[in-house]
């Protein structure tokens, strides 16, 4: 049974708050879908370029970019292509909310691993002993014997899906999973790339995806020596000499600090792009706060009226908060009751000025690239 030992320090708690604030900024600031798609594409490409660099790929960035979307018979070029395919696989898995299972991990690794000819559908765990680094060198590590890998992986997957972990902050859970996966080292190669992708997937699947705009590898690339040092935690190089009883707090502090840093960087980019766009928006749109923008988009493109319960679900607010907002937005001239005679407001629609703008956008959406469709 896998039972990680760790503490949430004051520093980690502060960084967790920074992560949450960055998520809120990215969720609420308006950006056109076209710009979001471009930023996400850039983030995926940067993830591949840096992840392969961390693992020792000697191609420069320009050479890697040539093979992001093109297969090759050369190992380092194929490594780049495979990693981009793996990210696309995780993108689709996130949309379907697929859980992390052993089969899921084996499928992901099969996409990542470098092999020529017909690729296997899944990658089975290693059946020989391997090692990380060179003996007598910094970072040398002997992972568990191959016969212990299946049970260790089974325990890890059971832990990450167990009800007991629901209360663990998702960033902490993701960091623990990544450390334990690298500790088990279930494959002969590709463990680092797979572990980082699974950690990112855990975040994205659990509401910390930041719309796919963060690149955790940015932090590791800037702090590579410390990345490997924190993974080691000053422990004996042999797995069986205390590693299963390690206190993961120092690693988690590093992981959470890195996550907060790249999340804040992504939020800053979104804020800058949003500010540029808002300068050219219609006056009526500029008056709206982020939540009003969501409602306006809903009433422009998806429905003509919206109930208070639908507003609650859309904005993820309580009934009381929705009532307060509806009253304030009516006073501001943004929305009005669908039934003007009703004693109790159960559904609302846009006021005349906003409905006129919505009609203009519906007729010629290409003229409003600044608005989210």
C-alpha positions, -999 to +999 in steps of 0.1 A: +000+000+000+014+034-010+011+059+018+032+090+010+047+110+039+047+148+036+037+181+052+021+212+037+044+240+048+035+276+051+055+283+020+036+256+001+003+270+013+012+305+000+022+290-034-010+270-036-029+303-032-008+318-060-017+289-082-054+293-075-053+331-082-036+324-115-063+299-124-090+325-116-073+351-138-070+328-168-106+315-164-122+349-162-102+372-184-116+374-219-096+361-248-108+351-283-108+313-289-084+319-318-058+335-295-063+308-268-058+281-294-026+298-306-012+302-270-021+265-263-003+254-294+028+274-284+027+259-249+025+223-263+054+229-286+075+245-258+067+215-236+080+191-262+112+212-269+121+215-232+111+180-221+133+164-248+161+189-238+159+178-201+162+142-212+194+150-232+182+154-267+210+172-286+189+188-314+186+225-312+152+242-310+151+250-347+158+213-356+132+201-331+105+224-346+109+207-379+098+174-364+070+184-341+045+172-367+067+150-389+078+114-382+114+104-387+137+073-386+163+092-365+159+086-328+161+122-316+138+134-343+113+107-336+115+115-299+102+150-307+074+138-329+063+111-304+061+136-276+038+159-296+016+129-304+015+120-267+004+156-259-024+153-285-034+120-269-036+136-235-056+165-249-082+141-262-081+121-230-088+153-210-119+160-231-132+125-223-121+128-186-103+095-188-089+083-154-053+073-149-051+036-150-023+012-156-035+007-192-037+044-197-001+048-186+011+019-208-007+035-238+009+069-231+044+054-228+039+034-260+033+067-278+063+083-262+089+055-265+113+056-294+108+025-316+110+019-354+086-002-374+052-011-361+046+005-327+030-016-299-004-005-286+009-006-250+043-007-233+047-034-208+068-027-177+105-035-178+116-071-171+153-063-162+170-041-137+179-006-149+197+023-133+196+061-135+229+078-142+264+064-138+277+048-106+299+071-085+283+101-102+258+126-088+222+115-093+230+078-096+200+057-086+191+020-085+153+017-088+133-013-076+139-047-091+117-054-121+097-081-103+084-055-078+074-030-105+039-043-112+028-043-076+043-008-070+025+006-100-007-011-090-004+006-056+004+040-071-026+039-094-049+027-066-037+055-044-042+083-070-078+070-076-087+063-040-114+084-022-088+092+005-069+114-019-099+135-029-091+159-001-055+164-011-049+196-030-045+186-067-011+202-071+002+182-041-014+150-055+002+156-089+037+162-073+034+130-052+024+110-082+053+123-103+079+116-076+067+080-070+065+072-107+101+083-112+111+064-081+095+032-094+110+038-129+088+013-145+104+015-180+139+013-193+136+047-209+110+075-212+102+076-175+109+113-171+089+124-201+060+101-191+061+112-154+059+149-163+031+144-188+011+124-163+016+150-136+004+177-160-026+155-170-036+151-134-036+189-130-056+195-163-081+167-156-088+181-121-095+218-130-059+231-129-053+229-166-050+267-171-065+261-205-034+243-215-013+275-213+014+265-187+047+248-194+060+232-162+092+222-181+101+259-182+108+258-145+128+226-146+148+238-175+158+269-155+165+249-124+177+215-138+204+208-112+180+215-084+153+194-101+175+163-099+187+172-064+152+175-051+142+142-067+170+125-049+161+140-015+195+131-002+184+094+000+205+063-005+210+055-042+193+021-037+155+021-036+154-006-009+174+016+016+146+039+029+132+054-003+098+039+003+097+058+037+109+091+025+095+125+036+085+141+003+081+176+017+113+190+001+104+177-033+068+190-030+080+224-020+101+226-052+073+212-073+046+236-060+070+266-063+077+257-099+040+252-106+032+286-090+059+303-111+048+289-145+011+295-136+018+332-128+038+335-160+008+321-180-016+344-162+005+374-170+005+366-207-033+362-206-036+395-188-014+413-213-032+398-243-066+406-228-057+442-221-046+446-257-079+432-270-101+452-246-087+485-260-105+479-293-137+464-279-171+481-282-179+504-253-207+481-240-184+451-238-157+471-220-181+478-192-186+441-185-168+422-158-155+387-166-187+370-153-209+393-173-189+385-204-196+348-199-233+355-196-233+378-226-215+351-247-240+325-236-270+348-245-253+358-278-245+324-292-264+297-273-297+309-260-320+339-259-329+337-222-312+321-192-327+309-159-313+318-125-304+281-120-286+280-154-267+312-143-258+294-111-243+264-130-226+286-156-209+309-130-205+282-103-221+305-076-246+300-048-283+308-052-278+339-029-248+352-050-268+348-082-298+367-068-274+395-057-258+396-091-291+396-110-303+426-090-271+445-095-269+437-132-305+448-137-296+481-121-266+485-144-288+479-175-271+447-185-301+422-181-338+424-175-365+398-165-378+377-194-413+382-179-416+419-169-448+412-150-435+383-129-432+389-091-401+367-089-373+367-114-367+332-126-351+339-160-335+369-177-325+383-211-302+410-224-315+446-223-322+463-255-288+478-261-270+446-253-294+425-274-288+449-304-250+444-300-256+406-298-275+407-330-247+426-347-222+400-335-244+371-347-247+386-382-210+392-387-190+374-360-158+378-381-160+416-374-157+409-337-125+389-334-120+404-299-150+386-286-151+350-274-175+328-293 
